[in-house]
Each structure stands twice: as C-alpha cells, then as structure tokens.
C-alpha cells in the first residue's frame, strides 16, 4: 500500500507533467487518486494545476462529502466519483484537454480507427462519449455506459479522460491517447 503522502506528491508530479505538455491550459483539467475503498484525493476547483502543492488536494468520500481540505473539490467531482463507483480497480482518474484529442472531441469525431494498431491494442477502443454538460451529473450519466471495457475516452465538445491502476499507467494512457489523436489528425491531413 502506498502512503497518502506519496500518493499526494505523485499526483502533483503527474499534474505538473500534464501541464508542461500543454494538456491543462489555464485552470482546466482535474485529477484524482483513490486513497482507499471509501475516499479519494482530487484537485481543487478553479486553480492552475501546475502551481498546486500536495497539501492543496481535497479529500472526498465516494458519496461526495468533503472530508478534508481548505479548498472546494473540482467541479468535475461527479465524473471522477462515477468512475470510482463503477470501476473498482480504478485507482487514478485524469481529465485533461490535450489539443489533438480535444479537437476530435469538439468536432464530434472518433479517431481510434485511424490510430496505429499497436497503440489501440494497449489503449483499447477510444469511444466518443456523447455530450453531457460539463460539471453536471449529466456528463457522468453519459460516461457510465462506456466504463466497462474501456480505459480512455474523449468527451464530446469537452476533452479527454482516462483511468488506470496507478499513476504511471493513467499518465501513459493520457499521453498515448493524445499521440493517437495527433497521428490520426496528421494522417487525415496528409491523405486529404
């Protein structure tokens, strides 16, 4: 079992890496880790993620109750909770706005059929989740039917979300998702 301190610092490290890659413009995106069967740590709302410290993370119950922290949890808390409630092995959830994947999401186009097969083998199918208004239960309801067999998603008119068994796996999935989207975009551009 990883200590809470290591989980906090590990999540902040991933957040900073995603921001450096340009996946978290402004105060966008949100990330969380499962502490145990009943609680998660999540990034706070309305903050530039690259400036966060481990102590800024907010502890919340799977029921959505604030347990510890001086800030409010992310406005996308419901989406994170839906994933943790429906996928028991999910330990990390990352929601970001990587440019190429987000462009496909805004255009309403799936891209997994255009991505390199070896990437899709490691990521699985990448569904385009129908539109659900950001920061609402509607978004969570749209996502739930896709959770059973996939680990990476693009959210119509919104961005991308992945989950994993650990920080490295979730981070690699987000990075791979964006790589697939970029290759798909460039392939379409080259082929006309």
Backbone bond lengths (Angstrom), bond angles and torsions (degrees), N, CA, C in turn:
res aa  C-N    CA-C-N  psi(-1)  N-CA   C-N-CA  omega(-1)  CA-C   N-CA-C  phi
1 X - - - 1.458 - - 1.530 108.90 -
2 X 1.310 116.33 132.05 1.464 121.92 179.61 1.525 108.60 -84.05
3 X 1.321 116.67 139.09 1.464 120.74 -179.34 1.525 110.43 -68.05
4 X 1.315 115.34 155.71 1.466 120.22 178.45 1.522 110.73 -59.88
5 X 1.330 117.31 -39.25 1.467 120.49 179.24 1.519 112.12 -59.82
6 X 1.337 116.20 -42.79 1.473 119.93 178.83 1.523 111.28 -68.61
7 X 1.336 116.99 -35.69 1.463 119.98 177.18 1.525 110.57 -64.74
8 X 1.330 115.47 -42.91 1.466 119.68 179.39 1.537 110.82 -62.66
9 X 1.318 116.82 -50.08 1.468 119.34 -178.02 1.526 111.29 -68.40
10 X 1.328 117.50 -35.54 1.464 120.49 177.48 1.515 112.21 -63.95
11 X 1.337 116.77 -42.95 1.459 119.93 178.99 1.526 110.90 -64.99
12 X 1.312 117.31 -41.54 1.468 120.40 178.31 1.529 110.39 -62.38
13 X 1.310 117.62 -38.48 1.464 121.35 177.53 1.529 111.19 -61.94
14 X 1.335 116.90 -43.78 1.469 121.35 177.77 1.522 110.07 -63.65
15 X 1.316 116.69 -43.36 1.467 121.66 179.05 1.529 110.19 -57.45
16 X 1.308 116.96 -45.93 1.470 120.67 -179.30 1.525 111.47 -64.81
17 X 1.336 116.91 -39.35 1.470 120.32 177.16 1.532 111.12 -63.45
18 X 1.331 116.85 -42.66 1.464 119.98 179.43 1.527 110.85 -65.55
19 X 1.326 116.98 -37.23 1.461 119.06 178.20 1.533 110.75 -66.67
20 X 1.333 116.62 -42.55 1.468 120.17 178.58 1.526 111.90 -60.78
21 X 1.328 117.55 -31.28 1.461 121.82 178.12 1.531 112.32 -77.14
22 X 1.328 117.05 -8.43 1.466 120.44 -179.23 1.519 113.31 85.74
23 X 1.332 117.10 19.73 1.458 121.32 -178.19 1.525 112.51 -89.29
24 X 1.349 117.75 -8.42 1.465 121.95 -175.00 1.531 110.72 -130.79
25 X 1.326 118.22 65.19 1.468 118.72 -178.75 1.526 112.02 -65.83
26 X 1.321 115.70 144.44 1.466 120.42 179.67 1.511 111.13 58.70
27 X 1.325 116.22 -130.80 1.471 121.48 179.20 1.524 110.86 -103.90
28 X 1.336 117.21 21.05 1.462 120.36 -174.84 1.519 112.66 -78.50
29 X 1.324 114.61 166.32 1.451 122.29 176.99 1.513 112.19 84.21
30 X 1.322 114.98 161.63 1.455 121.61 177.60 1.516 108.37 -160.29
31 X 1.313 115.78 147.01 1.455 122.22 -175.26 1.520 108.95 -138.49
32 X 1.334 115.15 151.82 1.454 119.14 179.55 1.522 110.89 -149.80
33 X 1.332 114.90 160.31 1.470 122.41 173.20 1.525 107.88 -134.08
34 X 1.322 114.88 145.73 1.467 120.84 176.13 1.530 107.82 -82.43
35 X 1.320 116.20 121.65 1.470 120.65 177.34 1.526 110.90 -78.59
36 X 1.329 115.70 -42.97 1.466 122.37 -179.25 1.525 107.78 -159.97
37 X 1.310 118.29 -164.50 1.467 121.09 -176.20 1.523 113.44 -66.18
38 X 1.320 117.38 -19.50 1.468 119.32 -172.54 1.526 115.40 -121.78
39 X 1.342 118.93 -7.09 1.462 119.57 -176.07 1.523 112.26 -138.51
40 X 1.336 114.31 153.93 1.460 121.94 175.83 1.521 109.46 -131.23
41 X 1.322 115.17 161.20 1.468 122.60 167.95 1.518 105.92 -108.51
42 X 1.328 118.00 135.58 1.458 121.87 -178.97 1.527 109.56 -138.14
43 X 1.318 115.48 151.83 1.466 119.85 177.76 1.530 109.56 -67.66
44 X 1.327 116.80 149.29 1.464 120.12 179.89 1.526 112.05 -77.57
45 X 1.315 115.70 160.18 1.469 121.55 -179.05 1.526 111.22 -76.83
46 X 1.330 114.17 151.43 1.454 121.56 171.42 1.509 116.48 64.13
47 X 1.313 118.13 29.09 1.463 120.39 -179.10 1.520 110.45 -124.24
48 X 1.320 115.49 146.97 1.462 120.81 173.47 1.523 106.36 -71.18
49 X 1.316 115.62 118.09 1.462 119.64 -169.29 1.530 113.98 -64.77
50 X 1.318 117.97 -32.95 1.456 120.38 -178.68 1.517 114.12 -67.70
51 X 1.320 117.14 -13.86 1.467 121.17 -179.50 1.531 112.60 -97.88
52 X 1.325 116.49 -0.54 1.461 119.72 -177.85 1.524 112.51 -70.70
53 X 1.320 114.48 150.63 1.467 122.60 172.80 1.531 107.35 -112.91
54 X 1.331 117.53 158.50 1.467 119.03 178.70 1.528 113.69 -52.41
55 X 1.330 117.41 -34.89 1.467 121.12 -178.87 1.529 112.53 -71.11
56 X 1.334 118.08 -13.75 1.467 121.52 179.38 1.531 112.60 -78.19
57 X 1.326 117.80 -18.36 1.461 120.49 -178.97 1.521 109.94 -64.48
58 X 1.331 115.83 146.25 1.455 122.67 -174.86 1.531 108.96 -107.44
59 X 1.317 116.61 133.50 1.467 120.95 177.49 1.522 109.15 -94.57
60 X 1.341 115.11 128.39 1.459 121.79 -175.62 1.529 108.89 -134.38
61 X 1.330 117.05 145.02 1.469 120.57 175.78 1.527 109.04 -78.00
62 X 1.340 116.34 160.16 1.466 119.44 176.83 1.523 111.54 -64.75
63 X 1.312 116.81 -13.78 1.461 121.65 173.93 1.518 112.60 -84.74
64 X 1.334 117.08 -4.19 1.463 121.30 177.84 1.510 114.98 93.23
65 X 1.320 118.00 8.97 1.469 121.40 -178.66 1.525 110.26 -87.97
66 X 1.337 115.81 131.74 1.462 121.52 176.46 1.520 108.45 -67.87
67 X 1.333 116.37 124.98 1.459 121.15 -179.11 1.524 112.42 -106.06
68 X 1.341 115.48 -38.54 1.459 118.98 -176.47 1.517 109.32 -158.68
69 X 1.314 116.19 140.26 1.455 122.17 177.28 1.507 110.99 135.70
70 X 1.329 115.33 149.54 1.463 119.72 -177.17 1.525 112.23 -93.53
71 X 1.339 117.51 -4.69 1.463 121.34 -178.72 1.517 109.79 -117.84
72 X 1.315 116.45 168.08 1.469 121.38 176.38 1.518 109.34 -82.16
73 X 1.338 117.46 144.85 1.468 119.21 178.03 1.523 111.33 -68.53
74 X 1.306 115.67 162.41 1.457 122.40 178.96 1.520 111.68 -49.27
75 X 1.326 116.08 147.78 1.464 120.61 176.34 1.528 111.31 -66.86
76 X 1.319 117.95 -16.75 1.466 121.83 178.09 1.528 111.79 -94.50
77 X 1.313 117.56 20.79 1.454 122.15 -179.90 1.528 111.38 -52.16
78 X 1.319 117.92 -44.16 1.474 121.24 -177.55 1.525 111.94 -58.38
79 X 1.324 117.56 -38.69 1.467 120.47 178.89 1.529 110.13 -64.25
80 X 1.311 117.47 -44.81 1.464 121.66 178.45 1.529 110.53 -61.39
81 X 1.327 116.29 -46.92 1.456 120.32 -178.80 1.525 111.37 -62.24
82 X 1.329 117.30 -38.97 1.470 120.56 178.70 1.527 110.70 -60.18
83 X 1.322 116.67 -41.99 1.467 120.11 179.04 1.520 110.28 -64.91
84 X 1.324 118.04 -48.05 1.464 120.87 -179.34 1.532 112.07 -63.31
85 X 1.329 117.14 -36.14 1.470 120.17 -179.64 1.525 112.21 -70.69
86 X 1.323 117.04 -34.19 1.472 121.18 -175.02 1.522 114.35 -96.51
87 X 1.323 117.58 -17.55 1.471 120.97 -178.63 1.533 107.49 -126.97
88 X 1.306 115.38 94.04 1.468 120.00 -174.09 1.520 113.30 -61.26
89 X 1.343 117.43 -29.75 1.467 119.40 -179.35 1.532 113.05 -81.90
90 X 1.321 118.02 -7.60 1.468 120.31 178.09 1.521 109.68 -67.14
91 X 1.310 116.48 123.84 1.471 121.92 178.90 1.529 111.56 -114.20
92 X 1.341 116.35 -20.45 1.471 121.71 -177.37 1.528 108.24 -140.83
93 X 1.336 116.36 135.97 1.463 122.18 174.83 1.521 107.62 -126.98
94 X 1.334 115.83 129.22 1.468 122.02 178.50 1.521 108.92 -122.66
95 X 1.322 116.50 126.02 1.472 121.55 174.64 1.528 107.12 -120.84
96 X 1.316 115.65 122.45 1.466 120.53 -176.51 1.522 109.93 -142.39
97 X 1.318 115.09 -179.66 1.464 122.03 -180.00 1.526 110.34 -127.51
98 X 1.346 117.02 61.55 1.462 119.12 177.19 1.533 108.51 -62.33
99 X 1.330 118.42 134.63 1.463 121.38 -168.72 1.533 116.08 -55.89
100 X 1.316 118.97 -47.81 1.461 119.74 -175.78 1.526 111.47 -71.50
101 X 1.319 117.54 -45.27 1.465 120.16 178.25 1.527 110.34 -62.88
102 X 1.325 116.97 -39.82 1.461 120.87 179.18 1.526 110.71 -66.88
103 X 1.330 117.68 -35.48 1.471 120.55 176.95 1.529 110.38 -61.56
104 X 1.335 117.40 -43.41 1.466 120.15 176.34 1.525 110.36 -64.01
105 X 1.331 117.33 -39.77 1.463 121.06 179.34 1.525 111.11 -62.52
106 X 1.325 116.76 -43.54 1.466 121.30 -179.92 1.533 110.53 -67.86
107 X 1.333 116.83 -36.00 1.461 120.71 177.87 1.535 111.70 -76.24
108 X 1.332 117.06 -11.95 1.460 120.90 -179.46 1.517 113.16 72.19
109 X 1.345 115.88 31.92 1.461 120.55 -176.25 1.524 111.36 -119.19
110 X 1.323 117.41 126.04 1.463 118.62 170.96 1.525 108.73 -72.64
111 X 1.311 117.40 156.98 1.470 119.22 -177.68 1.519 113.29 -133.53
112 X 1.322 117.70 -1.09 1.463 118.20 -174.21 1.526 113.19 -63.07
113 X 1.335 118.37 -26.44 1.466 120.41 178.31 1.530 112.04 -73.11
114 X 1.328 116.82 -11.03 1.465 121.39 179.84 1.526 112.45 -104.30
115 X 1.319 117.05 -5.04 1.467 121.39 -174.76 1.530 110.94 -88.12
116 X 1.338 116.84 160.51 1.465 120.31 178.07 1.526 111.34 -58.29
117 X 1.346 117.90 131.92 1.468 121.20 -176.21 1.524 114.10 -55.73
118 X 1.338 118.15 -36.96 1.466 119.25 -178.65 1.528 111.60 -66.74
119 X 1.335 116.71 -29.10 1.470 119.54 177.01 1.527 109.90 -72.80
120 X 1.312 116.67 -41.08 1.456 120.35 179.84 1.527 110.21 -66.95
121 X 1.330 116.61 -33.47 1.468 119.30 176.18 1.520 110.90 -61.09
122 X 1.325 117.14 -39.08 1.467 119.45 -179.28 1.530 112.06 -81.21
123 X 1.331 117.51 -31.99 1.467 120.83 -178.91 1.523 112.84 -89.58
124 X 1.324 116.02 -31.36 1.455 120.00 -169.75 1.518 109.61 85.60
125 X 1.305 115.71 -178.50 1.456 121.13 177.71 1.530 108.61 -61.82
126 X 1.321 116.44 144.27 1.468 121.14 -179.34 1.529 107.28 -115.04
127 X 1.316 117.68 91.34 1.461 118.81 -176.53 1.528 112.96 -73.10
128 X 1.327 113.68 153.25 1.458 121.67 170.11 1.528 105.68 -94.48
129 X 1.318 116.38 108.03 1.461 121.94 -178.96 1.526 108.25 -76.61
130 X 1.338 118.19 129.69 1.475 120.15 -179.84 1.523 111.85 -55.98
131 X 1.315 114.86 156.21 1.460 121.49 -176.51 1.529 111.76 -58.23
132 X 1.292 114.42 135.71 1.456 124.22 169.99 1.514 105.46 -141.60
133 X 1.311 116.82 132.88 1.461 119.71 -175.63 1.521 110.80 -57.29
134 X 1.311 115.22 132.80 1.462 122.45 -179.70 1.521 111.04 -54.33
135 X 1.326 115.79 144.05 1.467 123.29 175.39 1.523 113.57 66.21
136 X 1.340 117.67 24.90 1.461 120.58 179.13 1.524 110.15 -128.15
137 X 1.332 115.15 165.75 1.464 120.12 174.68 1.521 110.44 -67.15
138 X 1.336 117.33 -24.37 1.465 121.18 178.78 1.525 110.37 -57.05
139 X 1.326 117.61 -42.50 1.471 121.29 179.09 1.530 109.78 -61.85
140 X 1.324 116.79 -43.77 1.466 120.62 178.67 1.521 111.23 -61.88
141 X 1.329 116.88 -42.70 1.468 120.80 179.98 1.530 111.10 -63.16
142 X 1.323 116.93 -35.25 1.472 120.15 178.75 1.529 110.75 -69.50
143 X 1.318 117.16 -34.21 1.465 122.10 -175.88 1.530 113.44 -77.61
144 X 1.314 117.67 -37.47 1.466 122.24 -172.32 1.532 114.06 -50.53
145 X 1.330 120.89 -45.45 1.466 119.23 -178.23 1.534 114.34 -61.21
146 X 1.305 118.11 -18.34 1.468 122.00 -177.50 1.537 112.97 -94.51
147 X 1.312 117.61 -7.13 1.468 120.91 -170.87 1.523 115.02 -73.04
148 X 1.302 118.11 -25.20 1.461 120.86 -170.42 1.525 113.96 -59.24
149 X 1.317 118.90 -46.00 1.461 120.65 -172.55 1.520 115.22 -119.79
150 X 1.305 118.57 1.06 1.459 121.58 -179.08 1.522 110.72 -117.34
151 X 1.342 114.75 158.71 1.464 121.07 179.31 1.526 112.66 -123.55
152 X 1.331 116.62 -8.78 1.467 121.41 -177.46 1.527 108.06 -138.10
153 X 1.330 115.86 139.68 1.463 121.09 -173.98 1.522 110.11 -143.93
154 X 1.335 115.48 150.58 1.462 118.36 164.23 1.525 106.13 -110.97
155 X 1.307 115.07 139.53 1.455 122.75 -176.21 1.527 108.18 -102.98
156 X 1.319 117.29 118.94 1.465 121.66 -176.84 1.528 110.98 -48.73
157 X 1.339 115.03 131.36 1.470 122.76 178.43 1.524 113.91 58.36
158 X 1.341 116.88 26.66 1.456 116.75 -172.32 1.530 113.34 -141.16
159 X 1.318 118.72 -74.56 1.464 121.10 -173.95 1.510 110.64 175.20
160 X 1.317 116.71 -145.34 1.459 121.80 -176.00 1.518 110.62 -131.61
161 X 1.326 115.93 151.98 1.455 121.58 174.66 1.527 108.82 -142.05
162 X 1.316 115.24 140.13 1.465 122.03 176.53 1.519 108.17 -136.05
163 X 1.334 115.40 158.66 1.453 119.11 170.12 1.514 108.25 -136.55
164 X 1.333 115.58 161.57 1.452 120.53 -179.87 1.507 112.13 -156.74
165 X 1.319 114.13 174.36 1.467 121.10 179.56 1.524 112.19 -78.29
166 X 1.338 116.09 -19.04 1.466 120.64 179.81 1.527 109.00 -155.75
167 X 1.315 116.45 173.45 1.468 121.21 -176.61 1.525 112.29 -61.70
168 X 1.334 117.06 -43.97 1.465 119.71 -178.74 1.517 111.61 -63.13
169 X 1.318 116.74 -44.03 1.461 120.05 -179.03 1.529 110.86 -63.28
170 X 1.320 117.44 -46.23 1.463 120.52 179.87 1.527 110.79 -63.43
171 X 1.331 116.90 -43.01 1.464 120.69 179.21 1.531 110.45 -61.72
172 X 1.323 117.20 -45.61 1.476 120.89 179.32 1.521 110.86 -62.24
173 X 1.320 117.19 -36.54 1.469 119.65 177.96 1.527 111.27 -65.52
174 X 1.321 117.44 -41.73 1.470 119.24 178.75 1.523 110.18 -65.44
175 X 1.313 116.74 -43.66 1.462 121.52 179.16 1.535 110.41 -62.81
176 X 1.325 117.44 -43.43 1.466 122.05 179.30 1.527 111.59 -66.88
177 X 1.320 116.67 -38.59 1.462 121.28 177.47 1.525 110.10 -58.46
178 X 1.318 116.29 -46.48 1.468 119.79 179.91 1.524 111.00 -67.37
179 X 1.324 117.74 -38.21 1.466 120.69 177.52 1.525 110.16 -61.05
180 X 1.324 116.84 -45.08 1.475 120.86 178.38 1.525 111.13 -60.11
181 X 1.314 116.71 -43.38 1.463 120.68 179.69 1.524 110.99 -64.31
182 X 1.313 116.74 -40.53 1.464 120.84 179.72 1.524 110.78 -65.48
183 X 1.334 117.22 -44.92 1.468 121.09 178.48 1.522 110.07 -63.16
184 X 1.332 117.11 -42.79 1.468 120.75 178.71 1.528 110.71 -61.06
185 X 1.328 116.73 -43.98 1.458 121.16 179.24 1.527 110.82 -62.08
186 X 1.317 116.04 -49.50 1.476 119.29 -178.35 1.520 110.68 -65.69
187 X 1.324 117.72 -38.19 1.467 120.57 176.94 1.511 112.18 -60.70
188 X 1.327 116.23 -44.11 1.474 119.43 177.32 1.520 111.52 -65.22
189 X 1.323 116.43 -38.75 1.456 121.18 179.45 1.529 110.68 -63.78
190 X 1.319 117.25 -45.29 1.461 121.72 -179.26 1.523 111.14 -67.21
191 X 1.330 116.17 -41.17 1.469 119.30 -176.81 1.519 113.17 -80.34
192 X 1.335 116.28 -10.18 1.466 120.20 178.38 1.510 110.94 79.49
